[in-house]
């Protein structure tokens, strides 16, 4: 089976052509900032980015007729259950009119265009808006606000499938905590294969390289009213310029490590605090599983950092064995999701 996987990001588009589980061609095409500045919204970039995909296929002499399915990164739609979804008109409409203007909303559009040229299925899989929360997890403490369910669902589920294969179980048999540790962090409780609770950058999660995570409520409210900042400035401060960026002026963990190794004790304190918060939220998600977590799975780009993994493991290793799956191989995750459908291991769902 041959799968084309498409992952549009803020300033690039990552593409992969897979024969079964093997990547034949992979490329990250970086878009020039001036090129993107011609467009006032991400959706207006649709044709521009689609052409980049077609150019990628042409450059590698790929015959479109050899492709069995096309899968794009899932955008920000209405909340959905985890899994693979057929791209349909209702989904396209919701992606076009999404409340959040983000390049991931183009994944389904580009996939369905290319798939339509050759008469094969177009899919998305495990978008950030996956919602499998138990009702008790939705209650925030203030009636007017429901806890958000946004998380790094694609990599979280891909890691879940990797672990399931290792222990020779179906994912519906698994009770684990998954920590996605990247530019954004989400800590998710998996109960019998379902993502029943999560703490992420959009909720009361740990701070990350560029987002603040949880903040003291009353102090935050007073700051919002006294700072003189606009709504956008406040959101950017918390979601783009928080965490390591706020304290140390960098969002690259490797640079933080260099600071620590050069004797910067403040950098070490901030690093330790991030590890502390990650571990604390893993412990919280372990209580969701009532102590029944069989493993803690760490994934994402920061899982390559031995110091971070060691610090977190030292705090949570008593809860359950810690397994590390570094990196966030989103193209492989997308291709694997499409492959499960083509192999009839999973049924593609209809977006309604």
C-alpha positions as CSV (number, residue, x, y, z in Angstrom):
1,X,0.0,0.0,0.0
2,X,1.3,3.5,-0.9
3,X,0.3,6.4,1.4
4,X,0.9,10.1,0.9
5,X,1.0,12.0,4.2
6,X,0.7,15.8,4.4
7,X,1.4,17.9,7.5
8,X,1.0,21.7,7.0
9,X,2.8,23.8,9.7
10,X,3.1,27.5,10.4
11,X,6.0,28.1,8.0
12,X,6.5,24.8,6.4
13,X,4.8,21.7,5.0
14,X,6.1,18.2,5.8
15,X,5.5,15.5,3.2
16,X,6.0,11.8,3.2
17,X,5.4,9.0,0.7
18,X,5.2,5.6,2.3
19,X,5.2,2.1,1.0
20,X,3.5,0.2,3.8
21,X,5.4,1.3,6.9
22,X,8.6,2.4,5.0
23,X,9.1,6.0,4.1
24,X,10.2,6.3,0.4
25,X,10.4,10.0,0.2
26,X,10.3,12.6,3.0
27,X,10.7,16.3,2.8
28,X,10.1,19.4,4.9
29,X,9.5,22.4,2.6
30,X,10.0,25.7,4.3
31,X,7.9,28.5,3.0
32,X,9.5,31.9,2.6
33,X,8.0,34.4,5.0
34,X,7.5,36.9,2.2
35,X,5.6,34.3,0.2
36,X,3.2,33.7,3.1
37,X,2.8,37.4,3.8
38,X,0.8,37.7,0.5
39,X,-2.0,35.8,2.2
40,X,-4.2,37.4,4.9
41,X,-5.4,34.0,6.3
42,X,-4.1,30.5,6.4
43,X,-7.0,29.2,4.3
44,X,-6.0,31.6,1.4
45,X,-2.7,29.6,1.3
46,X,-4.6,26.4,0.2
47,X,-3.7,26.5,-3.6
48,X,-0.2,27.7,-2.9
49,X,0.5,24.8,-0.5
50,X,-1.3,22.3,-2.7
51,X,1.1,23.2,-5.5
52,X,4.0,22.5,-3.2
53,X,2.7,19.0,-2.7
54,X,2.3,18.4,-6.5
55,X,5.8,19.8,-7.1
56,X,7.2,17.3,-4.5
57,X,5.5,14.4,-6.2
58,X,6.7,15.6,-9.7
59,X,10.3,16.1,-8.5
60,X,10.4,12.5,-7.2
61,X,8.7,11.1,-10.3
62,X,5.8,9.7,-8.4
63,X,3.0,8.4,-10.5
64,X,-0.2,9.6,-8.8
65,X,-2.0,6.4,-9.9
66,X,0.3,4.4,-7.6
67,X,-1.0,6.1,-4.5
68,X,-3.7,4.2,-2.5
69,X,-4.7,6.9,0.0
70,X,-3.9,10.4,1.0
71,X,-4.0,11.6,4.6
72,X,-3.6,15.1,6.0
73,X,-3.0,16.4,9.4
74,X,-6.3,16.9,11.2
75,X,-7.3,20.6,11.7
76,X,-9.4,22.3,14.4
77,X,-12.9,21.0,13.8
78,X,-15.7,20.2,16.3
79,X,-14.7,17.8,19.0
80,X,-14.4,14.2,17.7
81,X,-13.6,10.7,19.0
82,X,-10.1,9.5,18.3
83,X,-9.4,7.7,15.1
84,X,-9.3,8.1,11.3
85,X,-12.0,10.2,9.5
86,X,-13.0,10.3,5.8
87,X,-12.7,13.9,4.6
88,X,-16.2,14.9,3.5
89,X,-18.0,18.2,2.7
90,X,-19.1,18.8,6.2
91,X,-15.5,18.5,7.5
92,X,-14.2,20.8,4.7
93,X,-16.8,23.4,5.6
94,X,-15.8,23.3,9.3
95,X,-12.1,23.4,8.5
96,X,-12.7,26.5,6.2
97,X,-14.7,28.2,8.9
98,X,-12.8,27.0,11.9
99,X,-12.7,29.3,15.0
100,X,-8.9,29.1,14.9
101,X,-7.0,30.1,11.7
102,X,-4.3,27.5,11.6
103,X,-2.4,25.8,8.8
104,X,-3.5,22.4,10.0
105,X,-6.9,23.2,8.7
106,X,-5.5,22.8,5.2
107,X,-4.5,19.2,5.7
108,X,-8.0,17.8,4.8
109,X,-8.4,20.3,1.9
110,X,-5.1,19.4,0.3
111,X,-5.6,15.7,0.9
112,X,-9.1,15.6,-0.7
113,X,-7.9,17.6,-3.8
114,X,-5.0,15.2,-4.6
115,X,-7.1,12.1,-3.7
116,X,-9.8,13.4,-6.0
117,X,-7.3,13.5,-8.9
118,X,-6.8,9.8,-8.7
119,X,-10.0,8.5,-7.1
120,X,-8.6,7.2,-3.8
121,X,-9.8,7.9,-0.2
122,X,-8.8,11.1,1.6
123,X,-8.4,11.0,5.4
124,X,-7.4,12.9,8.5
125,X,-6.5,11.3,11.8
126,X,-6.5,12.2,15.5
127,X,-6.8,16.0,15.3
128,X,-6.0,18.2,18.3
129,X,-9.7,18.4,19.0
130,X,-10.1,14.7,20.0
131,X,-12.5,14.5,22.8
132,X,-13.0,11.3,24.8
133,X,-13.3,12.9,28.2
134,X,-15.4,11.3,30.9
135,X,-18.1,13.7,32.1
136,X,-16.4,14.2,35.5
137,X,-13.3,15.6,33.7
138,X,-15.2,18.4,32.0
139,X,-16.1,20.2,35.2
140,X,-13.7,23.1,35.7
141,X,-14.9,24.6,38.9
142,X,-16.6,27.6,37.3
143,X,-19.9,26.8,35.7
144,X,-19.4,29.2,32.7
145,X,-16.2,27.5,31.7
146,X,-15.7,23.9,30.6
147,X,-12.3,22.3,30.6
148,X,-10.8,22.2,27.1
149,X,-9.9,18.8,25.5
150,X,-7.2,20.0,23.0
151,X,-4.1,17.9,23.1
152,X,-1.3,16.4,21.0
153,X,-3.6,13.5,20.1
154,X,-1.8,12.4,17.0
155,X,1.5,11.7,18.6
156,X,-0.1,10.5,21.8
157,X,-2.1,7.8,20.0
158,X,0.9,6.9,17.8
159,X,2.9,6.3,20.9
160,X,0.1,4.2,22.4
161,X,0.1,2.0,19.3
162,X,3.9,1.5,19.6
163,X,3.6,0.5,23.2
164,X,0.7,-1.8,22.5
165,X,2.7,-3.6,19.8
166,X,5.6,-4.1,22.2
167,X,3.4,-5.6,24.9
168,X,1.3,-7.6,22.5
169,X,-2.0,-6.0,23.5
170,X,-4.8,-4.2,21.8
171,X,-5.0,-0.5,22.7
172,X,-8.4,-1.1,24.4
173,X,-6.6,-3.2,27.0
174,X,-4.2,-0.3,28.0
175,X,-4.3,2.0,31.0
176,X,-1.3,4.3,30.7
177,X,-0.3,7.9,31.1
178,X,1.3,9.5,28.0
179,X,3.4,12.7,28.3
180,X,3.9,14.5,25.0
181,X,6.9,16.7,25.7
182,X,7.6,19.2,22.9
183,X,7.2,22.9,22.1
184,X,3.8,22.3,23.8
185,X,3.2,19.7,26.5
186,X,0.2,17.6,27.1
187,X,-0.1,14.9,29.8
188,X,-2.9,12.4,29.0
189,X,-4.6,9.6,30.9
190,X,-5.4,6.7,28.7
191,X,-8.1,4.4,30.1
192,X,-8.8,1.2,28.1
193,X,-7.4,3.0,25.1
194,X,-9.4,6.2,25.4
195,X,-8.0,9.7,26.2
196,X,-10.3,10.3,29.2
197,X,-8.4,13.3,30.6
198,X,-5.6,15.6,29.6
199,X,-3.7,18.6,30.9
200,X,-2.2,20.7,28.2
201,X,-0.9,24.2,27.2
202,X,-4.5,25.3,26.8
203,X,-5.5,24.2,30.3
204,X,-3.9,23.7,33.7
205,X,-0.9,21.8,32.4
206,X,2.9,22.2,33.0
207,X,4.7,25.1,31.5
208,X,6.6,24.3,28.3
209,X,9.3,25.9,26.2
210,X,6.9,28.6,25.0
211,X,3.7,28.4,27.0
212,X,2.9,29.2,30.6
213,X,0.7,26.3,31.6
214,X,-1.2,26.7,34.8
215,X,-1.2,30.1,36.5
216,X,-2.6,31.4,39.8
217,X,-6.2,32.3,39.0
218,X,-6.7,35.5,41.1
219,X,-3.3,36.8,40.4
220,X,-3.8,36.2,36.6
221,X,-7.1,38.0,36.6
222,X,-5.6,41.0,38.4
223,X,-2.7,41.1,36.0
224,X,-5.1,41.0,33.0
225,X,-6.9,44.1,34.3
226,X,-3.8,46.0,35.4
227,X,-1.3,45.3,32.6
228,X,-3.0,47.4,29.9
229,X,-2.4,44.6,27.5
230,X,-4.8,43.7,24.8
231,X,-6.5,40.2,24.6
232,X,-4.1,39.2,21.9
233,X,-1.1,40.4,23.9
234,X,-2.2,38.4,26.9
235,X,-2.9,35.2,24.9
236,X,0.5,35.5,23.1
237,X,2.2,36.0,26.5
238,X,0.7,32.8,27.8
239,X,0.7,30.7,24.6
240,X,3.8,31.9,22.7
241,X,6.1,33.7,25.0
242,X,5.6,31.9,28.3
243,X,7.5,29.0,29.9
244,X,11.2,28.8,29.2
245,X,10.9,31.8,26.8
246,X,9.5,34.0,29.6
247,X,12.2,33.1,32.1
248,X,15.3,32.5,30.0
249,X,14.6,34.2,26.7
250,X,15.0,30.9,24.7
251,X,12.6,28.1,23.8
252,X,15.3,25.6,22.7
253,X,16.0,23.1,25.4
254,X,19.5,22.5,24.0
255,X,20.4,26.2,24.7
256,X,19.0,25.8,28.2
257,X,21.2,22.8,28.7
258,X,24.2,24.9,27.6
259,X,23.3,27.6,30.2
260,X,23.1,24.9,32.9
261,X,26.4,23.4,31.9
262,X,28.1,26.8,32.0
263,X,27.0,27.2,35.6
264,X,23.8,29.2,35.2
265,X,22.0,28.3,38.4
266,X,18.9,30.2,37.5
267,X,18.5,28.3,34.3
268,X,18.9,25.1,36.3
269,X,16.1,26.2,38.7
270,X,13.7,27.0,35.8
271,X,14.6,23.7,34.1
272,X,14.0,21.8,37.4
273,X,10.7,23.6,37.8
274,X,9.5,22.4,34.3
275,X,10.5,18.8,35.2
276,X,8.7,19.2,38.5
277,X,5.5,20.4,36.9
278,X,5.6,17.6,34.2
279,X,6.0,15.0,36.9
280,X,3.3,16.5,39.1
281,X,0.8,16.4,36.3
282,X,1.8,12.8,35.4
283,X,1.0,12.0,39.0
284,X,-2.4,13.7,38.7
285,X,-3.3,11.7,35.6
286,X,-2.2,8.5,37.4
287,X,-5.0,9.3,40.0
288,X,-7.5,9.4,37.1
289,X,-6.6,5.8,36.5
290,X,-7.0,5.1,40.3
291,X,-3.4,3.8,40.5
292,X,-3.9,1.3,37.7
293,X,-1.4,2.8,35.2
294,X,0.7,0.0,33.8
295,X,3.2,2.3,32.3
296,X,4.2,6.0,31.8
297,X,5.1,6.8,28.2
298,X,7.2,9.8,27.4
299,X,7.3,11.1,23.8
300,X,7.9,14.3,21.8
301,X,11.1,16.2,21.0
302,X,12.1,16.9,24.6
303,X,12.1,13.1,25.3
304,X,15.5,13.1,23.6
305,X,16.9,15.1,26.5
306,X,18.4,12.6,29.0
307,X,18.6,15.1,31.8
308,X,14.8,15.9,31.5
309,X,13.9,12.2,31.2
310,X,16.0,11.4,34.2
311,X,14.6,14.2,36.4
312,X,11.0,13.2,35.5
313,X,11.6,9.5,35.9
314,X,13.1,10.1,39.3
315,X,9.8,11.6,40.5
316,X,7.3,9.3,38.8
317,X,9.1,6.0,38.4
318,X,7.5,4.7,41.6
319,X,4.1,5.0,39.9
320,X,4.8,2.7,37.0
321,X,7.6,1.8,34.6
322,X,8.7,4.7,32.4
323,X,9.1,4.0,28.7
324,X,10.6,6.6,26.3
325,X,9.6,7.1,22.7
326,X,11.5,10.3,21.7
327,X,10.4,12.5,18.8
328,X,7.1,13.3,17.2
329,X,7.0,11.4,14.0
330,X,3.8,12.9,12.7
331,X,4.1,11.8,9.1
332,X,4.7,8.2,10.3
333,X,1.7,8.5,12.6
334,X,-0.5,9.8,9.8
335,X,0.7,7.0,7.4
336,X,0.2,4.4,10.1
337,X,-3.3,5.6,10.7
338,X,-4.2,5.3,7.0
339,X,-2.5,1.9,6.8
340,X,-4.6,0.6,9.7
341,X,-7.7,1.5,7.7
342,X,-6.4,0.0,4.4
343,X,-5.5,-3.2,6.3
344,X,-9.0,-3.3,7.8
345,X,-7.5,-3.1,11.3
346,X,-9.5,0.0,12.0
347,X,-12.6,1.4,10.4
348,X,-12.6,5.0,9.0
349,X,-15.3,7.1,10.7
350,X,-17.7,9.5,9.0
351,X,-17.4,13.1,10.2
352,X,-20.9,14.4,11.1
